[in-house]
Amino acid sequence: MSVPLVLASASPRRRELLTLLGLTFDVVPGGVDETWQGGEPPAVHAERLARAKAGAVHRPGAATVAADTIVVVDGDILGKPRDREEAGVMLRRLAGRDHVVHTGIAVAYGARTASDVVSTRVWFRPLDDAVIAAYVATGEPMDKAGAYGIQGYGAVLVDRIDGDYFTVMGLGLARFVDLLGAVGLRYAFGAITPVP
């Protein structure tokens, strides 16, 4: 018997990744206050938000998955840019150097919630102002933490990564499967079922 799945996110990337696993699901964004709490380490922030989003939309009898992805450079959290100018500023900060992407993931089922953070280090190629302006003009950076999408045009900005590619996209799939197990479920290649 397959367990219904709820995705507590409006992210097209997360929908794409769950579809890649052959899963069907309802999309119910978990609107929560995403304000950073002063002194909160970035990875803790991402996990806290994932748990809050899962809790906000969790339904009896269904499994709920939520995630929050942040980009961190020099200890600063880079969220989604407010406008094209801020996207350019973020991309200039990331150009020619490394940063860390933290994705907090939470899975809720019944009375149990399991969560974790997966972190991946990403190195950008050197980028000149013309490349940054051309990328920003595509519009792709505007709804993404750190102002880039590794799965789209932004792929050419990246020199290399150390860690999980899917985490940079917004949902570490291997960790998602691990968290299903922690709440008594298993991924059955196209379905989510209770652990026998």
KALINGI-V745122 format. One line per field, one symbol per residue. phi: phi as a letter, one per 40 degrees, with the letter a starting at -180 (. if undefined). psi: psi as a letter, one per 30 degrees, with the letter a starting at -180 (. if undefined). burial: + if it has 16 or more other C-alpha atoms within 10 Angstrom, else -. Layout:
phi: ???
psi: ???
burial: ???
This chain:
phi: .cccbbccaccccccccccdcgcbacbbdccbcccccdgccdccdccdccccccccbdbdgbcbbbaabbbbbfgccbccccacccdcccccccdgababbbbcbbbbafcbbbaabbbbcbbcccbcccccccccccgdccbbdggabccbdcdccccabbicdcccchaccccdcccdccbgbacbfhabbccc
psi: kkkkkkjhkgkeeeeeeeeeggkklkjjkijljgkkkkfkkeeeeeeeeeeeeeefgkkkflkkkllkklkkkhfkkjakkeleeeeeeeeeefkgallkkkjkkkkkkbgkkkllkkkkkkkklkkleeeeeeeefffeffgkkghljffbefeffkelljajefeeffjjeeeeeeeeefggllkhiflklkk.
burial: --+++++++-+-+++-++----+++-++++-----------++-+++++++++++++++--++++++++++++---+++++--+-+++-+++++++-++++++++++++---+++++++++++++------+--++---+++++++++++---+--++--+-+++++++++++-+++++++++-+++---+++---
